[in-house]
Amino acid sequence: MKKPIKLAVAAACVLGIGQVGAATILDSGTTAYYGADNKGPADVIGGSTYDISQAAIARAGNVLTITITTAFAGNAGMNASWGKDPLTGATGKGIGYGDVFLSDTWNAAGDATNHYATDSATTGTVWDYGFSLNNRWNNGGGTFKLYALNGATNAQNILNSDSYISCGISCNYRENQETAVNTKSATVKDTGLAGTWSVTVNKTVPAQSYLTFKIDLSGSELLDYSSFAMHWGETCQNDVIEGLAKGVHVPLPGTAALLFLGLGALGVARRRRGHPSLPSAA
């Protein structure tokens, strides 16, 4: 293989691999996010069933995939007498899955040394987008819509954990944390994009169970994000994962192919210069 062609193939391979970007937010260790009203303080309230360990955020081309590892996967509907649906008024729903919130910057109140003890929906990051789940109490997964959150504050865009709990003083939960997109708010706009979410349960090791959210972002401003700030928790927010995933950025699709064609053409041109045409016969 000629050198220019070798260079083209190598460049195409490198850029092709670069079409996938990924990063992970951890919810363990000394810098784990707790947030306001952490009851102790404590990362998890109410036992290990609510524990969240990490969120992996990846992009392959235009497709964004978020995988949240949590022992709560498969447990939506538990504590049925405590939960309610603020949008429909239905009670007896139990604890469900919260919506995913995204932004390109993370501005949590407080710092890692106190586990962001003052951070809540009213003091922390104002989120730009949210995945609104079609049925947050479904352990089989489903669909979600991508909403743009245009209000100047979270209060205009979201429903908090207090909106989903009706247990009085009989339970502890992390209060005033952003939980779901308020789809009835005038500041919230349906982008027209939708995705799917699924639940995978590891019965042998529950802590390794996970939720997966997948969406094609074609036409969305989210394609410009090189980093993703994210927030997720159960509707009671008894554990919350929040933080910034850096480096979730890929080159524009087709860059590798264009470079390959350009260098390939260069190789053809060099071969022609190195082999002049023979003179015609007399």
QUIFENRA-V359443 format. One line per field, one symbol per residue. ss: DSSP state (h for helix, s for strand, l for the rest). burial: # if it has 24 or more other C-alpha atoms within 12 Angstrom, else .. A space follows every 50 residues. Layout:
ss = ???
burial = ???
This chain:
ss = llhhhhhhhhhhhhhhhllssssssslllllllllllllllllllllhhh lsssssssssllsssssssslllllllllhhhssllllllslllllslls sssllllllllhhhllllllllllllllsssssllllllllssssssssl lllhhhhssshhhhsllllllllllllssssllllllsssssssssssss lllllhhhlsssssssllllhhhhllsssssssslllllsssssssllll llllhhhhhhhhhhhhhhhhhhhhllllllll
burial = ....#..##.##..##.###########...#######...#####..## #############################..#####......######## #########.....#########################.########## ...##############....############....####.######## #.....###########....##.########################## #.#..#..##..##..................
